[in-house]
Amino acid sequence: MDDKTIFLRKLLFWVNDNVGNGDGTQHIRTIWQDDPEMAEHLVNSWNRYIGECCGVTNENPECTNWPTQQLALIRFLFSLDDNNLQVFINHIMANGRFW
């Protein structure tokens, strides 16, 4: 299997394991733990995407459901610059499961 296939498989499992129902901000803080200022900036971006994806404030239970979290993750990943995308990819490669 090539590196892209391995990464995509790990990404799929990581998303299924970590971004389901709930709040994705704890994962951002974990991934960017070495850069707390960037982590907080990205948490604010994440919360904005969640709000946009569910159409209301984050206090609404619908904001933590799987489809909203999944859509927010896609928008979040597309917003990352090259450096932060590489941080995310490195985290998935180091911490994602293959099976």
Secondary structure, DSSP 8 states (H G I E B T S, - for coil): --HHHHHHHHHHHHHHHHSSSS-THHHHHHHTTT-HHHHHHHHHHHHHHHHHHHSS-TTSGGGGSHHHHHHHHHHHHHH--HHHHHHHHHHHHHH----
